[in-house]
Amino acid sequence: MAGLVGSGGLAAALAQDGLLSAEGGQLMAVAGGDRLGFVAWRKATTSRSSYCWNIGAQLLSEARGRGVGTQAQRLLTRYLFAHTQVVRLEADTERGNIAEQRALEKSGFTREGVQRSFVFRDGQWRDVVRYSLLRDDLV
């Protein structure tokens, strides 16, 4: 995985902090010289004195269905646990995104439940499935 390069706001953020900050970050998913998508994380405040990371992945269509998302999320979880002190990672995906749910489960995440009408996209409210991975879950 390498840094994500973009334009506009991403280019400015890349120049400022390399897209790695105390609030979150982005890394590119690559295989050989092929750019396949990216993974990202953002701080999710859980109380006045604690937070966890909420992670996500976005892959190019040609990279889907090949285990790239699973591997990218595995690498990201190990990166975040190695370089930060959080004990919890979260990931959310729409209820209909079965491929992402499988990738999260293969990456070690546990399904916690469904948040009803959580995201508004394409003119309708959609349910989201929440997953988590705790530092102690890694073997």
C-alpha positions, 0 to 999 in steps of 0.5 A, a space after each residue: 500500500 502506498 500514499 494516495 495521489 489526487 487532485 484539488 483538495 486531495 493534492 493540497 492535503 497530500 502536500 500538507 500532511 501526506 494524507 496521514 493526520 491525527 484525524 484520519 488518513 488515506 492509503 492507496 491499494 496497489 498490486 505491483 504497479 497497478 493502482 486498485 483503489 484506496 483505504 481510508 480511516 477517520 476518527 470516530 469519537 466515542 466519549 469525551 476521552 476516547 475514540 476509535 477509527 472508522 475504516 472504509 475501502 473503495 476499489 476500482 471495478 476491475 479490482 473487485 472479486 479478487 480478494 484485494 479488498 480483504 487484503 487491503 483491509 487486513 493490512 490497514 488494520 495491522 497498520 492502525 493497530 501498530 501505529 496508533 493506540 486505539 483498541 477498536 476499529 469500526 467499518 460500516 457498509 450498506 446492507 446490500 453490499 454483501 461482497 464488502 460484508 464478506 471482505 470485512 468478515 474475512 479480515 476478522 471483523 465481527 458483525 455488530 448490527 444494522 443501523 436502519 435508514 442511516 445513509 441517504 443515497 440515490 434518493 432513498 434512505 438505506 440501512 447500514 451494517 456495522 462491523 468492529 475489530 478489537 485489538 485483542 481480536 488479532 491473533 
